[in-house]
Amino acid sequence: MHFDSPSRQIYAATPVSYESRNILLSPKTRPRMISKVPFKVLDAPDLRGTHLAVGTDTGAIQIWDVQTSQRVRTMTGHTKRVGVLAWNDHILTSGSRDRDIYHRDVRTPGMWQHQLSSHTGEVCGLKWNSSGTQLASGGNDNKLMIWEKDATVPIYKFREHTAAVKAIDWNPHQAGILASGGGTADQHIRFWNTITGTAISATDTGSQVCNLAWSKTTNELVSTHGFSQNQVLVWKYPSMQQIASLSGHTFRVLYLALSPDGQTIVTGAGDETLRFWSVFQKSKSERRDDDDELTAAVSTIR
């Protein structure tokens, strides 16, 4: 025996189909909210660290144990200020106004292992990829260069930026994808494939790009800016859809760091404050772990 289902179109009191009604009545996905107000603001002098590598105006590099207030080591070689440092395991890479890059093994007493001398302006950006096999360097000569670990000649020189390249970061989710940001006369975030040596895309941000940082858990990117808005922007990659614009700093946002759990960023500016922002979500696996812990806790209570 066969009975007609009341869900069939013949019984519907509306021209909208049963399937369409289900879609319209289904719960909507809640939009993701990022607070435009930092959840914490600290004055920089109140913070304390543990160990520091410090580049000085004289060109010397100092290694400090901040807990004991002892300088562990001083390394010389640069003839002008050292404005940027990057670690790759036990290798400390430094960039200077003297236009040189040095690799130093901090376990050995020697001055340096390699000297890289291809920039024609101050080296203001350095970043090793996660595997430690490639180094990206940016300079006041408007160039972005890619170096193999032990090479003294760059494998690629990118000249598309029209201002200093300070902001550099590697995509942790896709090998060989690099983001770079240009200064006031450029204002673009550019993406590169360092495996093929090709440009991927460029986005005009409308202001000086000071820092870039990829999310550890999602394919998203944070940029901090200077003139003219001093804002912090969150982008979805590769569409470069702007997810959020965070304001509060009154001077250019020169510093940016990501928390170990990948959810919080801290920004520092010339207004002498550090601002902490909850920007990124947990990874799916971490959210599942939290759900499992909650389920286990509820089961225990019962």
C-alpha positions as CSV (number, residue, x, y, z in Angstrom):
1,M,0.0,0.0,0.0
2,H,1.3,3.5,-0.9
3,F,0.5,6.7,0.8
4,D,1.4,10.1,-0.6
5,S,3.8,12.1,1.5
6,P,2.4,15.5,2.7
7,S,5.8,16.9,1.9
8,R,5.1,16.5,-1.8
9,Q,4.7,19.7,-3.7
10,I,1.0,19.0,-4.4
11,Y,0.2,19.5,-0.7
12,A,2.3,22.6,-0.3
13,A,0.5,25.9,0.6
14,T,3.3,27.9,-0.8
15,P,5.1,28.0,-4.2
16,V,8.4,27.4,-2.4
17,S,9.5,23.8,-2.6
18,Y,10.0,21.6,0.4
19,E,13.8,21.5,-0.1
20,S,14.0,25.3,-0.4
21,R,12.0,25.7,2.8
22,N,14.4,23.5,4.6
23,I,17.3,25.6,3.5
24,L,15.5,28.9,4.4
25,L,14.5,27.5,7.9
26,S,17.9,25.9,8.7
27,P,20.0,27.7,11.4
28,K,22.3,30.4,9.9
29,T,26.0,30.2,10.6
30,R,26.8,32.9,13.1
31,P,29.3,35.5,11.7
32,R,32.7,35.5,13.2
33,M,33.2,38.4,15.6
34,I,36.6,40.0,16.3
35,S,36.6,42.6,19.0
36,K,37.7,46.0,17.8
37,V,38.9,46.8,21.3
38,P,42.1,45.2,22.6
39,F,41.4,43.0,25.7
40,K,44.6,44.1,27.3
41,V,46.8,47.2,27.1
42,L,50.2,47.2,28.7
43,D,52.9,49.9,29.0
44,A,56.1,48.5,27.4
45,P,58.3,49.2,30.4
46,D,56.3,46.8,32.6
47,L,57.2,43.8,30.5
48,R,60.0,41.4,31.2
49,G,61.6,38.8,29.0
50,T,64.1,36.0,29.4
51,H,66.8,36.0,26.8
52,L,67.4,38.6,24.2
53,A,69.5,39.1,21.1
54,V,70.1,42.8,20.7
55,G,71.3,44.7,17.7
56,T,73.0,47.9,18.6
57,D,73.5,51.3,16.9
58,T,77.3,50.6,16.8
59,G,76.9,47.4,14.8
60,A,77.6,45.0,17.7
61,I,75.2,42.3,18.6
62,Q,74.7,41.4,22.3
63,I,73.2,38.3,23.8
64,W,71.6,38.9,27.2
65,D,70.2,36.7,29.9
66,V,67.6,39.1,31.2
67,Q,66.8,37.0,34.4
68,T,70.3,37.5,35.6
69,S,70.9,40.8,33.9
70,Q,74.1,39.4,32.4
71,R,75.4,39.9,28.9
72,V,76.4,36.5,27.7
73,R,78.2,37.5,24.6
74,T,79.0,40.4,22.2
75,M,79.5,39.7,18.5
76,T,81.1,42.3,16.1
77,G,81.4,42.6,12.4
78,H,78.8,45.1,11.2
79,T,80.0,48.6,10.8
80,K,76.7,50.3,11.2
81,R,73.5,49.8,13.2
82,V,71.9,46.3,13.3
83,G,68.1,46.8,12.8
84,V,66.9,43.3,12.2
85,L,67.7,39.8,13.5
86,A,66.3,36.3,12.7
87,W,67.0,33.0,14.4
88,N,67.3,29.6,12.6
89,D,68.0,27.1,15.3
90,H,71.5,28.0,16.5
91,I,72.2,30.3,13.6
92,L,71.6,34.0,14.3
93,T,71.1,36.1,11.1
94,S,71.6,39.8,11.3
95,G,70.9,42.7,8.9
96,S,72.5,46.1,9.1
97,R,72.6,49.6,7.7
98,D,76.0,48.7,6.3
99,R,73.9,46.6,3.7
100,D,75.3,43.3,4.8
101,I,73.7,40.1,6.2
102,Y,75.7,37.9,8.5
103,H,75.0,34.3,9.6
104,R,76.6,33.4,13.0
105,D,76.7,30.1,14.8
106,V,76.2,31.2,18.4
107,R,77.8,27.9,19.6
108,T,81.2,28.9,18.1
109,P,83.5,31.8,19.0
110,G,84.1,32.9,15.5
111,M,82.8,36.2,14.1
112,W,80.5,34.8,11.3
113,Q,79.9,31.9,9.0
114,H,78.7,33.7,5.9
115,Q,78.5,37.3,4.7
116,L,75.8,38.2,2.2
117,S,76.3,41.4,0.3
118,S,73.7,41.9,-2.4
119,H,71.5,44.6,-1.0
120,T,72.4,48.2,-1.9
121,G,70.4,49.8,0.9
122,E,69.9,49.0,4.6
123,V,68.7,45.5,5.4
124,C,65.4,46.1,7.3
125,G,63.6,42.7,6.9
126,L,64.7,39.1,7.6
127,K,62.7,35.9,7.9
128,W,63.7,32.2,7.7
129,N,61.1,29.7,6.5
130,S,59.8,27.1,8.9
131,S,62.1,24.4,7.6
132,G,65.2,26.7,7.9
133,T,66.1,26.1,4.2
134,Q,65.4,29.5,2.8
135,L,65.9,33.1,4.0
136,A,63.9,36.1,2.8
137,S,65.5,39.5,3.1
138,G,64.1,43.0,2.5
139,G,65.9,46.3,2.1
140,N,65.7,50.0,1.8
141,D,66.7,49.4,-1.8
142,N,63.1,48.3,-2.3
143,K,64.3,44.7,-3.1
144,L,63.2,41.4,-1.7
145,M,65.7,38.6,-2.0
146,I,65.6,34.8,-1.4
147,W,68.6,32.9,-0.2
148,E,69.3,29.2,0.2
149,K,70.6,28.3,3.6
150,D,74.4,28.2,2.9
151,A,74.5,30.3,-0.2
152,T,76.2,33.7,-0.5
153,V,74.3,34.7,-3.7
154,P,70.5,35.1,-3.8
155,I,68.5,32.7,-5.9
156,Y,65.9,35.3,-6.6
157,K,65.7,39.1,-6.6
158,F,62.2,40.6,-6.7
159,R,62.1,44.3,-7.6
160,E,58.3,45.0,-7.7
161,H,58.1,46.9,-4.5
162,T,58.5,50.7,-4.8
163,A,59.5,51.3,-1.2
164,A,61.5,49.7,1.6
165,V,60.6,46.0,2.4
166,K,60.4,45.5,6.1
167,A,57.4,43.3,6.5
168,I,58.1,39.6,5.5
169,D,56.5,36.3,6.6
170,W,56.2,32.8,5.2
171,N,52.9,30.9,4.8
172,P,53.0,28.0,7.4
173,H,50.3,26.1,5.5
174,Q,51.8,26.1,2.0
175,A,55.5,25.6,1.3
176,G,57.2,28.3,-0.7
177,I,54.6,31.0,-0.3
178,L,55.9,34.3,1.0
179,A,54.2,37.5,1.8
180,S,56.0,40.9,1.8
181,G,54.9,44.5,2.5
182,G,56.1,47.8,1.1
183,G,56.6,51.1,2.8
184,T,54.8,54.5,2.4
185,A,55.5,54.9,-1.3
186,D,54.3,51.3,-2.1
187,Q,51.6,50.3,0.4
188,H,51.2,46.9,-1.2
189,I,51.2,43.4,0.2
190,R,52.7,41.1,-2.4
191,F,52.7,37.3,-2.6
192,W,55.5,35.2,-4.1
193,N,56.2,31.5,-5.0
194,T,59.8,31.0,-4.0
195,I,59.9,27.5,-5.5
196,T,59.2,28.8,-9.0
197,G,60.5,32.4,-8.4
198,T,57.3,34.0,-9.6
199,A,54.9,36.7,-8.3
200,I,51.5,35.5,-7.4
201,S,49.4,38.6,-6.5
202,A,49.4,42.1,-5.0
203,T,46.9,44.0,-2.7
204,D,46.9,47.7,-2.3
205,T,46.4,48.4,1.5
206,G,46.3,52.2,1.3
207,S,49.0,52.7,3.9
208,Q,52.5,51.8,4.9
209,V,52.9,48.1,5.6
210,C,55.0,47.6,8.8
211,N,54.6,43.9,9.7
212,L,53.0,40.7,8.5
213,A,52.1,37.5,10.3
214,W,50.3,34.4,9.1
215,S,47.9,32.6,11.4
216,K,49.2,29.2,12.7
217,T,45.7,27.6,12.4
218,T,43.9,29.2,9.5
219,N,45.0,30.6,6.1
220,E,44.7,34.2,7.3
221,L,47.1,37.0,7.6
222,V,47.6,40.0,9.9
223,S,49.2,43.2,8.7
224,T,50.1,46.3,10.8
225,H,50.3,49.8,9.3
226,G,51.8,53.2,9.6
227,F,50.9,56.4,7.7
228,S,48.1,57.2,7.4
229,Q,45.8,55.1,9.6
230,N,48.1,53.2,12.0
231,Q,45.7,50.2,11.9
232,V,45.8,46.5,12.2
233,L,44.2,44.5,9.4
234,V,43.1,40.8,9.2
235,W,42.9,39.2,5.8
236,K,41.6,36.0,4.3
237,Y,44.1,34.4,1.9
238,P,44.2,34.0,-1.1
239,S,41.1,36.1,-1.7
240,M,42.5,38.9,0.4
241,Q,39.1,39.7,1.7
242,Q,39.5,42.0,4.7
243,I,38.0,40.3,7.8
244,A,38.6,43.1,10.3
245,S,40.2,46.5,10.8
246,L,41.5,47.1,14.4
247,S,42.3,50.6,15.5
248,G,43.6,52.2,18.7
249,H,47.3,52.9,18.2
250,T,48.0,56.6,17.5
251,F,51.4,56.1,15.9
252,R,52.6,53.6,13.3
253,V,52.4,50.0,14.4
254,L,56.1,49.0,14.2
255,Y,56.0,45.6,16.1
256,L,53.8,42.5,15.9
257,A,54.1,39.1,17.5
258,L,51.9,36.0,17.6
259,S,51.2,34.1,20.8
260,P,52.4,30.4,21.1
261,D,48.8,29.1,20.9
262,G,48.3,31.1,17.6
263,Q,45.1,32.9,18.8
264,T,46.4,36.2,20.1
265,I,48.6,38.9,18.6
266,V,50.4,41.7,20.4
267,T,51.2,45.0,18.7
268,G,53.6,47.7,19.7
269,A,53.7,51.3,18.4
270,G,55.3,54.7,18.9
271,D,52.5,55.6,21.4
272,E,54.5,53.5,24.0
273,T,51.8,50.9,24.4
274,L,51.4,47.2,23.7
275,R,48.0,46.0,22.7
276,F,46.8,42.4,22.9
277,W,44.1,41.3,20.4
278,S,42.2,38.0,20.2
279,V,42.2,37.5,16.4
280,F,42.5,33.9,15.3
281,Q,40.4,30.9,16.2
282,K,41.7,27.6,17.5
283,S,42.4,24.9,14.9
284,K,39.7,22.3,14.2
285,S,41.6,19.6,16.0
286,E,41.9,21.9,19.1
287,R,38.2,22.7,19.0
288,R,37.4,18.9,18.8
289,D,39.7,18.3,21.8
290,D,37.9,21.0,23.8
291,D,34.5,19.4,22.9
292,D,35.8,16.0,23.9
293,E,37.0,17.4,27.3
294,L,33.6,19.1,27.8
295,T,31.7,15.9,27.0
296,A,33.9,14.0,29.4
297,A,33.4,16.5,32.1
298,V,29.6,16.4,31.7
299,S,29.6,12.6,31.8
300,T,31.6,12.7,35.0
301,I,29.2,15.1,36.6
302,R,26.3,12.9,35.7
